[in-house]
Amino acid sequence: MKADGTIVRCSREENAELFSLVLGGYGLFGIILDVELEVVPNRRYRREQIVVPADQSLAAFDEVLREHPDVSLIYARMNVSADQFLDGVILSVFHDEPSADGSLPPLQEPGMTQLRRLIFRGSADSEYGKRLRWDAETELQPLVAREFYSRNQLLNEGVEVFENRSSDTTDILHEYFLPRHNVRTFVLQLRNLIPRHGGNLLNVTVRSVDRDDDSFLRYADRPMLSLVMLFVQPRTAAGEAKMQEMTREMIDVAISLGGRYYLPYRLHATPQQFHQAYPQAEEFFKLKRKYDPDELFQNQFYLRYGMSQHVGAKAN
């Protein structure tokens, strides 16, 4: 539903410009009433875990894909303990391995939730907890993990293990997209940058991102590697200020290496950083006002980066 109340159908072929803008448009172009999604089949996967040093992880990733064409899912997690900060990497590899009769493992509630939560949230409070968690994931997890998973089971992970229930701290997500050839340099800089700012990093997951040819305000205009980071920070003005300062420096590093940052999280980036990372943004906001001339649809993202530019304000 557009700002004038009319209802239109959008796709790659029909109202293609509006379709591109609505994808990753943060609700600025209208209200999505109905969606037709293309899904993939549920499959049975066999899990394999590989632990390698960070500087060997991309080569290991390539070798897995080259030697095993049956791989359907693969992602990596990095060591966040201080003594091996962003050095060790766990590659979780899922091979497509159908059963003889085509049956799938039954969908079950995730197991050992309380123990996993104790280990994960314990890593937020101490360096010992971070080392314990890495040891558990590299040594204990392969012994207790199931051999086979369905694709749906892998996506059936709730927030119970991870959610922060403290009134004193909050968890903050970051995500950065880097061209593959610059990921190592990015990680090397983070090894110094994050500790220097006192950042309390709980988790880093690395995934491969294909080029996006659909979204207008795209973060992947070519194949990228994505680093998803989870930080914990105090719920104080000082904690917020430190997170903002660290975030802006991390964004500068990503931009200098031809990368981008993920927009839906905290609005810590300056308008200058936003427009550097997303040079198509100026045209994006012009088209927003074409489809919504009265600026009916607004949010904090638009007020900070779009509307201020529209009225000629200068922000830092």
C-alpha positions in Angstrom: 0.0 0.0 0.0 1.5 3.3 -1.1 1.3 6.6 0.7 -1.8 7.6 -1.3 -3.6 4.4 -0.2 -3.4 2.6 -3.6 -2.4 -1.0 -3.6 0.0 -2.2 -6.2 1.7 -5.5 -7.0 5.5 -5.3 -7.2 8.0 -7.9 -8.6 11.1 -8.0 -10.7 8.9 -7.6 -13.7 6.0 -5.5 -12.4 6.6 -2.1 -10.9 10.3 -3.2 -10.8 11.7 0.1 -9.5 9.4 0.2 -6.5 10.1 -3.5 -5.9 13.8 -2.7 -5.8 13.2 0.2 -3.4 10.9 -1.7 -1.0 13.5 -4.5 -0.6 15.7 -3.1 2.1 13.6 0.1 2.0 13.0 0.1 5.8 9.3 0.8 5.4 9.8 4.2 3.8 7.9 3.4 0.6 4.7 1.9 1.9 3.2 -1.0 3.8 3.8 -4.5 2.7 0.4 -6.3 2.8 1.2 -9.7 1.3 4.4 -11.5 0.2 4.9 -14.4 -2.1 8.1 -16.2 -1.1 10.2 -18.7 -3.0 11.5 -21.4 -0.6 14.0 -24.3 -0.9 13.4 -27.9 0.0 14.1 -29.2 3.5 17.1 -31.6 3.3 19.1 -33.9 5.5 22.7 -32.7 6.3 25.7 -34.3 7.9 27.7 -31.9 10.0 31.5 -31.7 9.9 33.6 -29.3 12.1 37.0 -28.1 11.1 39.2 -25.9 13.4 41.9 -23.8 11.8 44.0 -20.7 12.4 42.4 -17.6 11.0 45.1 -17.0 8.4 44.3 -20.5 7.0 40.5 -20.3 7.1 39.9 -19.0 3.6 42.1 -21.7 2.1 40.3 -24.3 4.2 37.0 -22.9 3.0 38.0 -23.2 -0.6 39.4 -26.7 -0.1 36.1 -27.9 1.4 34.1 -26.5 -1.5 36.5 -27.8 -4.1 36.8 -31.3 -2.6 33.1 -31.7 -1.5 30.5 -30.6 -4.1 27.8 -32.0 -1.7 28.3 -29.0 0.7 25.1 -27.1 1.1 25.8 -24.8 4.1 29.0 -23.5 5.6 29.8 -20.8 8.0 32.6 -19.9 10.4 32.9 -18.7 14.0 36.0 -16.9 15.4 37.7 -17.2 18.8 37.0 -14.1 21.0 39.2 -15.0 24.0 42.0 -12.5 24.7 44.9 -14.9 24.3 43.8 -15.9 20.7 41.6 -13.0 19.8 40.1 -13.4 16.3 42.8 -16.0 15.6 41.1 -19.5 15.8 38.2 -20.3 13.4 35.6 -23.0 13.6 34.2 -24.0 10.1 30.8 -25.7 10.4 30.3 -27.6 7.2 27.0 -29.3 6.3 27.0 -32.0 3.6 23.8 -32.8 1.7 23.4 -36.5 2.5 19.9 -37.9 1.9 18.9 -41.0 3.7 18.3 -44.2 1.7 14.5 -43.9 2.1 14.4 -40.1 1.8 13.2 -39.5 5.4 14.3 -36.5 7.4 15.4 -36.3 11.0 12.3 -35.2 13.1 12.2 -31.5 14.0 13.0 -31.2 17.7 13.4 -28.5 20.3 17.1 -27.5 20.6 18.9 -29.6 23.2 20.9 -28.7 26.3 19.5 -25.1 26.3 20.3 -24.3 29.9 23.9 -25.6 29.7 24.5 -23.8 26.4 23.1 -20.6 27.9 25.2 -20.9 31.0 28.4 -21.2 28.8 27.4 -18.5 26.3 26.2 -15.8 28.8 29.1 -16.7 31.1 31.5 -15.7 28.4 30.0 -12.1 28.6 31.3 -11.7 32.1 34.8 -13.0 32.2 37.8 -13.9 30.1 37.8 -17.3 31.7 34.3 -17.8 30.4 35.4 -16.9 26.8 38.2 -19.5 27.0 35.8 -22.1 28.4 33.3 -21.5 25.7 35.9 -21.9 22.9 37.2 -25.1 24.5 33.6 -26.4 24.8 32.8 -25.6 21.2 36.0 -27.1 19.8 36.4 -30.1 22.0 33.1 -31.0 23.6 30.6 -30.0 20.9 31.8 -32.6 18.3 31.3 -35.3 20.9 27.7 -34.5 21.7 26.5 -33.1 18.4 24.1 -35.1 16.3 25.5 -36.6 13.1 22.5 -35.6 10.9 20.3 -32.5 10.9 17.5 -31.3 8.8 17.8 -27.9 7.2 14.7 -26.8 9.2 16.4 -28.0 12.4 19.4 -25.7 11.8 17.0 -22.8 11.5 15.0 -23.7 14.5 17.2 -21.9 17.1 15.4 -19.7 19.5 16.8 -16.8 21.5 16.7 -18.6 24.9 20.4 -19.5 24.7 21.6 -16.0 23.7 19.3 -13.3 25.0 20.6 -10.8 27.5 18.3 -10.7 30.6 20.4 -8.1 32.5 19.1 -4.7 33.4 22.7 -3.4 33.5 23.9 -4.3 30.1 22.5 -4.7 26.5 23.7 -6.7 23.5 24.6 -4.8 20.3 24.9 -6.4 16.8 27.3 -5.2 14.2 27.7 -6.6 10.6 30.4 -5.6 8.1 30.6 -6.7 4.5 34.1 -7.0 2.9 35.5 -8.0 -0.4 37.1 -11.3 0.2 40.7 -10.1 -0.6 40.4 -7.5 2.2 38.9 -9.6 5.0 42.3 -10.6 6.4 43.4 -6.9 6.6 40.1 -6.0 8.3 40.4 -8.8 10.9 44.0 -7.8 11.6 42.9 -4.2 12.3 40.1 -5.4 14.5 42.5 -7.3 16.7 44.0 -4.0 17.8 41.0 -1.7 17.5 38.4 -3.6 19.6 40.6 -4.2 22.6 41.8 -0.6 22.4 38.2 0.6 22.9 37.5 -2.0 25.5 34.9 -3.7 23.4 33.4 -6.8 25.0 33.0 -9.0 22.0 30.9 -12.2 22.5 30.6 -13.7 19.1 31.8 -13.4 15.5 30.1 -15.4 12.7 31.4 -15.3 9.2 29.2 -16.1 6.2 29.4 -15.7 2.4 27.1 -13.2 0.8 26.2 -13.4 -2.9 25.8 -10.3 -5.1 22.4 -8.6 -4.7 20.9 -7.5 -8.0 17.4 -6.8 -6.6 17.7 -4.2 -3.7 18.3 -0.6 -4.6 20.1 0.3 -1.3 22.2 -2.9 -1.5 25.1 -3.7 0.7 26.4 -6.5 -1.6 27.1 -5.1 -5.1 29.5 -8.0 -5.5 30.2 -11.2 -3.7 31.2 -10.4 -0.1 32.2 -12.0 3.2 30.1 -10.9 6.1 31.3 -10.7 9.8 28.4 -10.6 12.2 29.5 -9.4 15.7 27.7 -9.4 19.0 29.0 -7.0 21.7 27.7 -6.4 25.2 27.8 -2.9 26.6 26.7 -1.2 29.8 23.3 0.6 29.8 25.0 3.9 30.6 25.8 7.1 28.8 29.5 6.3 29.0 28.9 2.8 27.6 26.9 4.2 24.7 29.5 6.8 24.0 32.3 4.2 23.9 30.3 1.9 21.6 29.6 4.8 19.2 33.3 5.8 19.1 34.4 2.2 18.4 31.6 1.7 15.8 32.6 4.7 13.9 36.2 3.6 13.8 35.2 0.1 12.6 33.1 1.6 9.9 36.0 3.8 8.7 38.2 0.7 8.4 35.5 -1.2 6.5 35.0 1.7 4.1 38.7 2.1 3.5 38.8 -1.6 2.4 35.9 -1.3 0.0 33.4 -2.6 2.5 30.1 -1.6 4.0 28.2 -1.9 7.3 24.7 -3.2 7.9 22.1 -0.4 8.2 19.3 -1.9 10.4 21.4 -1.7 13.6 22.3 1.3 15.8 22.5 4.7 14.1 26.0 5.4 15.2 27.4 6.0 11.8 27.8 9.7 10.8 25.8 10.9 7.8 29.2 11.3 6.0 30.0 7.6 6.7 26.6 6.5 5.6 26.9 8.3 2.2 30.4 7.0 1.8 29.4 3.5 2.3 26.1 3.8 0.3 26.7 6.3 -2.6 23.3 5.3 -4.1 21.6 6.7 -1.0 21.1 10.2 -2.4 19.1 8.8 -5.3 17.3 6.4 -2.9 16.0 9.3 -0.9 15.0 11.3 -4.0 12.9 8.3 -5.1 11.5 8.0 -1.6 10.1 11.5 -2.0 8.9 10.8 -5.5 6.7 7.9 -4.2 5.9 9.6 -0.8 6.0 13.4 -1.5 4.4 14.2 1.9 6.9 12.0 3.7 4.2 10.0 5.4 6.4 7.1 6.1 9.3 7.9 8.5 11.6 6.3 11.0 14.7 7.2 12.9 16.9 6.0 10.0 15.2 8.5 7.6 15.2 11.3 10.1 19.0 10.9 10.6 20.2 10.2 7.1 17.4 11.2 4.7 15.3 14.0 5.9 18.2 16.0 7.3 19.8 15.9 3.8 16.5 16.9 2.3 16.1 20.1 4.3 19.8 20.9 3.8 20.9 20.3 7.4 24.5 19.4 8.1 25.1 16.7 10.8 28.2 15.1 12.1 
